[in-house]
Amino acid sequence: MSKTYTRAEVAKNNTEDSLWFIIDSKVYDATEFVDAHPGGEAVLRQVAGQDATAAFYNLHRHEVLTKYEDLCIGTIEGEKPQVFTPKPGDLSPVPYAEPLWLTPAFKSPYYNDSHRRLQKAMRVFTETVVLPEAQAREVDGKYISQELVQKMSEKGVLHMRMGPGKHLHGVNLLDGAVKGEEFDYFHDLIVAQEGVRVNARGFQDGSLAGMVIGLPCVMNFMKDERRKKAIMDEVFSGKKFICLAITEAFAGSDVAGLRTTATKTPDGKHYIVNGTKKWITNGAYSDYFVTGVKTDKGLSVLLIERGEGVETKPIKTSYSLTAGTAYITFDNVKVPAENLLGEENKGIYVILSNFNHERWTMACGSIRQSRIVVEECLKWAHQRLVFGKRLIDQPVIRQKLAKMIALVEANQSWLETITYQMCNMPYKEQSKHLGGPIGLLKMSVTRAAHEIADEAVQIFGGRGLTQSGMGKVIEMFHRTYKFDAILGGAEEVLGDLGVRQAMARFPNAKL
Ligand SMILES: Cc1cc2nc3c(=O)[nH]c(=O)nc-3n(C[C@H](O)[C@H](O)[C@H](O)COP(=O)(O)OP(=O)(O)OC[C@H]3O[C@@H](n4cnc5c(N)ncnc54)[C@H](O)[C@@H]3O)c2cc1C
């Protein structure tokens, strides 16, 4: 690769026996590659001996070149590559590709050095450790490997995804990027937003989203402290998996309509559970099921262990089977009475207690994913040539991009404002004041995702509907953005919650 050539030398290699071309000042010898080129031989012959930079980037992602690096035989004398190749952890130089707090020259009142350290460490970890497996699992549908879970455990990534709290004290968090004692909701936001950068929506949920929504019920409502600690240790060390099993075929948005029953045995020592659960994330491979059940006078929540009478079957959805989405049947399952979480017949408080954090985390992720789509669109509009000019030179495309950028920036700002309240409000106050705003935020974010997905596919054309190549990020987003619009509360339900909470505070006097 250290060899240099002149452009005239390259130009001579345009024959049957020798086919060279230049991409970004690098010389490639594709003589032996012509038959293997996925796009056919003819297009390579058209650029033989020439500078193919524009033609290449008009059709390919940069990562394609890195796959064929062994074809590179040298560089052009006196020239330097112009294409930016990010290293793991780098910030993107594309405008609006990073939130404003990570953009040079912009200031933010919310983030300090520990946030910046964590952001950098989390990005390197995500890109180097998680991303390769995420991409593979999204395609093959297998569940997350024990090896990756182990690495996430050792670096405290599993712990951090539960948000601030005592469970982080004294834990190694990405080799000291942040101390557990100083971890706040802005650190939490960073972990959530960096994590989605793997661009694998099914894997994003498959990488223990069930823990994020299921384990808090154990942490906050299990009475036996020793047992609680033992379960937390098992889950945080990656030895056992946990999920939240509330939804049933008959009861989704309407949680109170659950039909799974838990009947106390005459000696009061056990519950016998019968019923089904539907669409349970990670349910296919979980060991523990935090389960909503009907007891004699209301709803209750039980921790059920996989065992006799518990069966799980994978459900195919629009994203990858790697999410472990499951249909679950409980058939006369005997559950110790001490596995009751919270109070009997008052399980609704257990279920509601974690909704804010779940919805807020989903908003963090969906905004970040929308931003990645904006970045992809900006890059594509900049390089795609149609009718003799770049897409970005078309005013109608600039209008689409303007709308997309505005939606992402508005939602990120609202997210940060709410996050600031979370950092400065005791948990009880959060439940009282933030349920409505977080519901409205999530609704706003997924409505924006709808607009962004739609415009992004238009900008990418056929590639936006193709699962490989230039438009693969867009195709995935367009296929999967609805998960955030339904899971954790449908848009209509959250919008309604936001307005009803506001009405509850409406002044009595006529205005
Ligand atoms: C892939 C996937 C993973 C999931 N993971 C989990 C999990 O881990 N654990 C779990 O317990 N659940 C899980 N769910 C279930 C999810 O939370 C429910 O799908 C969601 O709550 C909506 O319930 P539903 O699908 O039964 O829709 P329904 O309740 O039947 O509602 C259908 C539609 O009706 C409208 N609607 C409903 N109520 C109202 C209202 N009051 N006002 C106006 N409009 C309304 C909304 O548009 C809504 O989308 C998952 C679902 C999917 C698809």
PDBQT file of the ligand as one rigid body, heavy atoms in Angstrom, charges set to zero:
ROOT
HETATM    1  C1  LIG A 601     -42.629  -6.411  19.864  1.00  0.00    +0.000 C 
HETATM    2  C2  LIG A 601     -43.419  -6.152  21.090  1.00  0.00    +0.000 A 
HETATM    3  C3  LIG A 601     -42.810  -6.246  22.332  1.00  0.00    +0.000 A 
HETATM    4  C4  LIG A 601     -43.546  -6.050  23.497  1.00  0.00    +0.000 A 
HETATM    5  N1  LIG A 601     -42.945  -6.230  24.709  1.00  0.00    +0.000 NA
HETATM    6  C5  LIG A 601     -43.718  -6.281  25.829  1.00  0.00    +0.000 A 
HETATM    7  C6  LIG A 601     -43.168  -6.673  27.084  1.00  0.00    +0.000 A 
HETATM    8  O1  LIG A 601     -41.973  -6.928  27.198  1.00  0.00    +0.000 OA
HETATM    9  N2  LIG A 601     -43.996  -6.750  28.149  1.00  0.00    +0.000 N 
HETATM   10  C7  LIG A 601     -45.335  -6.463  28.076  1.00  0.00    +0.000 A 
HETATM   11  O2  LIG A 601     -46.025  -6.585  29.062  1.00  0.00    +0.000 OA
HETATM   12  N3  LIG A 601     -45.877  -6.045  26.900  1.00  0.00    +0.000 NA
HETATM   13  C8  LIG A 601     -45.118  -5.973  25.776  1.00  0.00    +0.000 A 
HETATM   14  N4  LIG A 601     -45.662  -5.591  24.577  1.00  0.00    +0.000 N 
HETATM   15  C9  LIG A 601     -47.043  -5.214  24.529  1.00  0.00    +0.000 C 
HETATM   16  C10 LIG A 601     -47.272  -3.733  24.293  1.00  0.00    +0.000 C 
HETATM   17  O3  LIG A 601     -46.986  -3.018  25.454  1.00  0.00    +0.000 OA
HETATM   18  C11 LIG A 601     -48.725  -3.583  23.812  1.00  0.00    +0.000 C 
HETATM   19  O4  LIG A 601     -48.746  -4.034  22.485  1.00  0.00    +0.000 OA
HETATM   20  C12 LIG A 601     -49.216  -2.168  23.927  1.00  0.00    +0.000 C 
HETATM   21  O5  LIG A 601     -49.375  -1.816  25.257  1.00  0.00    +0.000 OA
HETATM   22  C13 LIG A 601     -50.551  -1.977  23.202  1.00  0.00    +0.000 C 
HETATM   23  O6  LIG A 601     -51.456  -2.985  23.517  1.00  0.00    +0.000 OA
HETATM   24  P1  LIG A 601     -52.200  -3.783  22.338  1.00  0.00    +0.000 P 
HETATM   25  O7  LIG A 601     -51.195  -4.154  21.333  1.00  0.00    +0.000 OA
HETATM   26  O8  LIG A 601     -52.997  -4.870  22.934  1.00  0.00    +0.000 OA
HETATM   27  O9  LIG A 601     -53.149  -2.735  21.674  1.00  0.00    +0.000 OA
HETATM   28  P2  LIG A 601     -54.646  -2.373  22.133  1.00  0.00    +0.000 P 
HETATM   29  O10 LIG A 601     -54.691  -2.112  23.577  1.00  0.00    +0.000 OA
HETATM   30  O11 LIG A 601     -55.579  -3.367  21.544  1.00  0.00    +0.000 OA
HETATM   31  O12 LIG A 601     -54.799  -0.990  21.377  1.00  0.00    +0.000 OA
HETATM   32  C14 LIG A 601     -54.806  -0.930  19.931  1.00  0.00    +0.000 C 
HETATM   33  C15 LIG A 601     -54.790   0.509  19.536  1.00  0.00    +0.000 C 
HETATM   34  O13 LIG A 601     -55.966   1.136  19.995  1.00  0.00    +0.000 OA
HETATM   35  C16 LIG A 601     -55.724   2.473  20.335  1.00  0.00    +0.000 C 
HETATM   36  N5  LIG A 601     -56.132   2.691  21.724  1.00  0.00    +0.000 N 
HETATM   37  C17 LIG A 601     -56.050   1.831  22.750  1.00  0.00    +0.000 A 
HETATM   38  N6  LIG A 601     -56.496   2.407  23.877  1.00  0.00    +0.000 NA
HETATM   39  C18 LIG A 601     -56.880   3.654  23.552  1.00  0.00    +0.000 A 
HETATM   40  C19 LIG A 601     -57.412   4.760  24.277  1.00  0.00    +0.000 A 
HETATM   41  N7  LIG A 601     -57.645   4.694  25.600  1.00  0.00    +0.000 N 
HETATM   42  N8  LIG A 601     -57.660   5.899  23.612  1.00  0.00    +0.000 NA
HETATM   43  C20 LIG A 601     -57.437   5.981  22.273  1.00  0.00    +0.000 A 
HETATM   44  N9  LIG A 601     -56.917   4.990  21.553  1.00  0.00    +0.000 NA
HETATM   45  C21 LIG A 601     -56.636   3.843  22.170  1.00  0.00    +0.000 A 
HETATM   46  C22 LIG A 601     -54.222   2.726  20.117  1.00  0.00    +0.000 C 
HETATM   47  O14 LIG A 601     -54.059   3.269  18.835  1.00  0.00    +0.000 OA
HETATM   48  C23 LIG A 601     -53.652   1.350  20.153  1.00  0.00    +0.000 C 
HETATM   49  O15 LIG A 601     -52.469   1.239  19.396  1.00  0.00    +0.000 OA
HETATM   50  C24 LIG A 601     -44.925  -5.719  23.409  1.00  0.00    +0.000 A 
HETATM   51  C25 LIG A 601     -45.520  -5.574  22.152  1.00  0.00    +0.000 A 
HETATM   52  C26 LIG A 601     -44.807  -5.805  21.005  1.00  0.00    +0.000 A 
HETATM   53  C27 LIG A 601     -45.498  -5.678  19.679  1.00  0.00    +0.000 C 
ENDROOT
TORSDOF 0
